[in-house]
């Protein structure tokens, strides 16, 4: 066999091995996870973020971060890899935050709930925040109740955001 032909075969073999190793899916199978969030009996506003924190040891090359934003009716569908694809099978603890966005910025400057529902360790003790995703998926119905102090903080945060947005737009 000529050296050129041998080199071509080696190159083809190496290329096939590289493609085969990359071709295997690093993505875990997901199952639909959907739900609703209400705040003091009313649907959560659009943009409240729910995250599922895995309660299992992740061994995946690509860590998972299932999350969703509520729509105007307080409903959500969890996304892990692709829009509304759900989450991999396993046990999770849900966290909820209401990001305070200023203007058109994609960044946020705090949680209007003041972190009350954003701590996985605290939420483990709340059965409604514990989620088991199985082959049939999972439904999550979170009924958040705010204390008087949290309500004042939410109102103050919304008012501040409105004022900052108005000043950015040249308003009073």
N, C-alpha and C positions, 0 to 999 in steps of 0.2 A: 504494500500500500504506500502510495506516495505521501510525503510529509504534508503536502498541501491538503490532500484528501483527509488524512488523519487529523490535521488541525481543524478542518471544517467539521468533521464528525465530533470532535471534542467540543468545539464551540456550540454546535447544535445541541449536544447533550447538556452542556451547562445552561444554555438558554432554556431548554425544556424544564430543567430542574428549577430554575428561577421562576419561570412562569407557573409551574405547578405549585411551588411554595407560596406564591402570591395569589394564586387562583383560589385557594381554599378560603372559605368565608371566615372572617374574624368576627362576624356579627352573629349574635345569639338570636334564636327565634323569639319573636315577640308576640304578645297576645293583647287584645284590645283592653284598654283601661280607660274608662270614662267616668264622669261624675258631675256633681254640682256642689257649689259652695254658696251658702247663704250667710248673711251677716245680720244678726238680730231679726231674723225672720224674713229678710228681703234678699233677693238674688244679689250675689256679689257683683260689683261693677266689672266692666271689661278691664282686663289687664292684671287681675290678681293672679299671682304665680303660685302654682302648686308643684312641688318637687317630691319625687319618691327617692328616699335614701335607702340603698340596699342594706339589709341586715344579714348579709352573707358575705363570705370572703370572695372578693372578686379576683379571678385568676385570668381574666380576659386580657389580651394584649391591648385592646381598646376599652378603657373603663366606660361604664354606662352612667348616664345622667338623665333618667326619665323626668320629663317636666311638661307643663302645659300652662297656658294663660286662659283665664276665663273669658267667655264672650259676654255680651251685654245681659244675657239671661242667667249668668253665673254658671254656665255649663263649660266643661272642658273635655278634651281628649288628649291623653298622654302621648308624647313623642319621645322616642329613644334615638332612632336613627333617621327615620323618614316621617314626614308629617302624619300625626295621628296613628302611628303604627303600634302603639301600646308599649308594653314593657316586657322584659324577659321574665320567665317563671321565677318565683321566689318570694321571700318575705321582705317587706319594705315598711318604713315609717314615713308618713307624709309630713311635709312642712308647707306652710302657707305664708306668703308675704304680699303686701300691697306696695309695690315700688312707687316711690314719689318721683315722678318725672317732671322735669322743668322744661318748658318749651317743647321743641321738636327733638331734643337730645335723646339718643337711645340709651343714655346712662341714667341711673337713678341715684338719688341722694338720701336714701333711707327707706324705711318700712313704715308706712302709715299705721300699721298695727303695733308699732313699737317693738317688734320681735316677739310678741306674745305667742305666736304660732310657728315660729321659725326655728325652734330648738328640738332636734330629733330626740335627744335624751328625755326631755320633758314630755314630748308627744307620745313616747312609748307607753306612758301610763294612761293615755287617753285611747280607749278601744276604737273610737271612730277614726283615729289617725293611723291605725295598724292595718296594713294592706297585704293580703296574700294573693299573688297573681298566679293563677293556674292555667291549665289548657283552655278553660272557658273564659279567661280574662278576669276582670274584676270591675266592680262598680264602687265608687267612693262618694258618699254623701256627707259632706261636712257642714255642720250647723254651728257656725261661730257665734259666740255671745261675747259682746264687749262690755267691759266694766265702764262705769261713768268716766273714770279717768282716761281710759282708752278712747272713748267716744270724743272727749274733749281734745285729745291728741290728734285724732283723725280729722276733726273739724278744723283745728288749727293748721294742720299740715295742708289740707285742701285749700284753706284760705290763703296761706303763704304761697302755694303753687299758683293760685289764680292771680295774686298780686304780682308775682315774678313774671308770669306769662304776659300779664297786661303791660308791665313796664318794658318787656322785650318788644312788644308790639307797638310801643309808643303811646299806650293808654295812660290813664290816671294812676 
